[in-house]
Amino acid sequence: MSLAAVSVFEFTNLELGRKAYDITYISEAGGTLRTSLGMSVETEPFGDPVFDTLVVVGAPDLILPKPGESAFIRAALGASRRVASICTGAFFLAEAGILDGRRATTHWCLAREMKARYPKIRVEEDRIFIIDGSVWTSAGMTAGIDLALAMVEKDHGIEVARAIARMLVVYHRRAGGQSQFSALLELEPKSDRIQKALDFARSNLKSQLSVEELAEAAHLSPRQFSRAFRAETGQSPAKAVENLRLEAARLMMEQSRHSIDVVADETGFADRERMRRAFLRAFGQPPQAIRRNAQLERQM
């Protein structure tokens, strides 16, 4: 799945009508490699580590680099414009020592492992991708596509990146700071009734979304609904609604220019102070800091 990011660069070449990205697959010894999906990829052997961009892809299992691979990555950092990783490829960068003192991310299921192995790295497990200087790291699976789109936007502008996203039928910009998780996916209700209530909540965040409203959407009594909701999701209806509002508000803070008051109103927090307190509880930062971090990442 990490190789899916390559399609972003291939489609950019098509969109621009020229070879903006000359893609080369490399490995230490070169030759044919078989991917985890059973595909065969022809690779060139390591040579001069001078690239515009070196992207280290991941694997389904945690694999650590050989000494020669680590040395090559270290050399590439000094000789290339940027070095990036997708998914578990971050462990190759970590073993090479180029993430020490930097912010980085990887697939959420291995984030704790990375923290334990490499205490000098500021691992941020709930991020889609992170840019720290000339080093870019992304989470797993489709986050590599988000990373590649961010690179295209940096290199060729927002309109080109949008065009590529449309070709690939993906969102143009999931901000790097966006969570790897969806509030709805984390709840994973088992019944259609509870799912209907959650869908109703997400579509009506500006409403009060009382237990009575949600119960009506689920065609249950308030008491039945509260009991069933907690049994299926492990959360109270009020907590789940707050998480949905937080997800929507954070996305608006990162991707829009709306004022904090407007964001609070649109997502049902009613006032900025209530939203600020919710942000501090959930993210450890106020809304202004979330927006500032997203703006800084876009400027890098």
N, C-alpha and C positions, 0 to 999 in steps of 0.2 A: 504493500500500500504506500510505502514511503516514496516509491518511484512515480506515484501519481503526480507529484509536484512537477515532474519533468514536462508533463503536458502543458503546464502554464507557460513555460518557456517556448515550447514548440508552437503553441497557438499565438504567442507574441510575435514570433517570426512571420507567421502567416498574416497576422493583422498588419504588421508594418511593411510587409512585402520585401523584407530583406533579412539577412541572417544576423539579427541583433544578439542572439545567443548561439554560440557554437558549442554544442553539448558533447562532452567526451566522458565516457565511463572509464574509470581507472581502478586498478587494484595493485597490490604490491608486486606480484609476479606477472600480471597481465593474463590474457587467455580467457577462456569461457567460464563464466560463473553461473550457477543455477540459483535463482531466487527462491524465496520461501513459497511462492506460488507455482513453482515448477518451470518458470520461464528461463530461457538461456540468454545471457547477456555477454556480448563480446567486450572485453576490457583491454585498455592499454596499460603497460607496466608503468610504475612510478618513474618519473623523470624529473625534470626541472620543476620545482613546486611553485611556479609562477602562474597564477590564474587570476582572472577577475574575481571569480567566486568559486570556492570549494564547498560542496555540500556533502556531508557525511550522512548517509541514510542509516536507518535502523533495521532491526530484525525482530522476529516474534519473541525470541529468547534473548536474555542478556548475554552479550558476547563482548569480551574485552579485547582491545587491540594488541597486536604483536609489537615488540619494541620498534621495528622498522616503520610500522604504521604511525605510531606515536611521534616518532622523530619527523616523519613527513608532514604531519599535521602542524607540528610546532614550526617547521620551516615555512609552511604555507601561510601561517598567520603573519609572518614578517614580510612575505613576498607578495601576498595577494590583497585585493581590496577588501574582501570579507570572507570569513569562514563561517559555515552554518552547519547545523545538525537537525535532523528530523527524528523524532521519537527516541529510541535508545541510542541513536548515533551520538547523543550528548555524552554518553559514557566514554566514547572514543576521545572526545574533546577534553573530558575531565581527566582521563588517564594521561593525556598529553600535557596536562598542567595549564592549559590556556583558559580554563574557566576559574582558576583561583582568584578570589577577590571580585568576581563578577556575579551578576544576577543571571540565572539560567532556569530553564524548565525542561521537562521531559514528560513521557507518558505518566499519567497520575499514578498508575499502579506500581511504578518503580521510583517515584519521587522520594519516598522515605529511605529506600536503599541508597539513592544518590546522596541524600543528606548524611547518612551514616558513614558512607565510604569517603566522602569528600567534604569535611567540615569547613574548608576554606571557601566553598561555593555557597552563594546565597540562593538556594533552591526555592523557587516559587512554584509550588505544585499546581496552583489553580490558575494557570495562565495558558493561553493558546500559543503565543510565541513571545519572545523577549529579545530586544535588541540592546546590547551593551557594547558600545563602541563598534568595533568591526566584527564582533562575534554575534551571530544570530542563532537562537535555539528555539525549537518548537516542540509542542506536545505530539502525541501520536496521531496516526491515521490522517484524517482530513486536515488537521492543523498544518501539515506540510504544504497543502495547497494555499492556505491563508498566508503562510510565510512567503511562498513564491509570489503570490499576488502583491504582497507588500514590497517585495524586491522590484517587481515590474513597475509599481507605482513610483518607487524611489527613482528608478532609472529612466522611465519614459512618461511619467505623469499619470494623473488620476483617470483621465478619459481612456487611455489605453488599458489600464488595469480593469476599468469597468467593462470595456468591450470583451476582454478575455473572460471575465467572470460570467458574462452573458453567454458566451460560447460554451463554457463548461457547465452552465446552469447551476452556479453556486452564488452565494452571497459575495458581493464585491468586497465588503470590508467587515470582517469580524475583528474588532480591535484586538491587539495583542493581549490587552488586559482582560478581555472577556473570559469568563469562567470556562473551563473545560467541560463543565456539567450544565445541564438544563434543569431548572427547578422542577419542571414537569416530569422529566425523565427520572430524576432522583426519587420522586414520589412513587412511581410505578403502581398505580392502583390496579386491583385485580378485577373489578367489576365495571361494566359499562356505565352504571349509574354514577359512581364516584368520578369516573373519567368525564362524564358529561358536566358534572359540577365544576371540575377543574377547568374544562374548556370554557364554560360560562364565565368563570372567574377571570381567566386570562383575557377574554374578549370584553370584559366590563370592569376594568381596573378602577375606573373613575367612580363606580358605584360603591355603596357602603360595604357590600358583600358580607352581610350578616349571615349567621348560621341559618336563619329562616330563609333568606334568599337562595343560598346554596342548596338547602334541603329541598326547596321547591323545584330547582333545576334538576335535582336527582330523583324527584317524585318520591320523597321519603318525608317522614315527620322529622322535625328538628332533633328529637332525641335519637331516633333511629339513625339519622344521618351522622350525627356527632360520633356515635358509637362505631358505626361502620367505617367512617372516614379514618378514625384513629387506628382501628384494627387493620385496615388495608395499607395505610401509608406510614404509620408510626408517628404522625404529627397531628396536632390539633388543627381544625380548619383555619383558625386565626393565624397560626404560625405559617401554614402553607400559603395563605393569601399574602402575608408579609413577604415571603420569599419570592413569590411571583412579582410583587410590586418592586422588590429590590432588583430583580433581574432586569425588569423593564426600565427602571430608573437608571441603573448603571449603564445600560446600553445607550440611553438617551444622553446621559452626561458625557459618554465617550464619543458619540458619533453625531451629536447635534450641537447647535449653538443656542438652544433654548435656555432661558434663565432658570435658575434653581427653583424659583417660585412656579414657573410653568411646568417644569418636570414634576415637581411635587404634586401639582394639581392633576396633570395628565395621568399619573400613575396611582392616584388615590390616596396619597399621603396627606392631602389636604393642606398642610403647611410645611415650610422648609425646615423648621426646627424638628418636627416629628421625623421627617426624612433624614435629617442629619444624624439624629440619635440612632435610627435604624442602620444607617451606613456604618457608623462607628461600631455597633455591635457585630455586624456581619463581616465588614471588611477591614476594620481597624483604622479607617481613614474617612474624613468627611467628603461630601460630594465634590467640593472644589479640588481636592487633591487627586481624586480619581480622574477628573477632567484634565488636570494639569499633566498627569502622568501619560494620559493618552495623547495629548498634544505633543509632548516631548518625544514620544516614540515615533510619531508621524514625521517629526523634523529630523530624526536621525538618518 
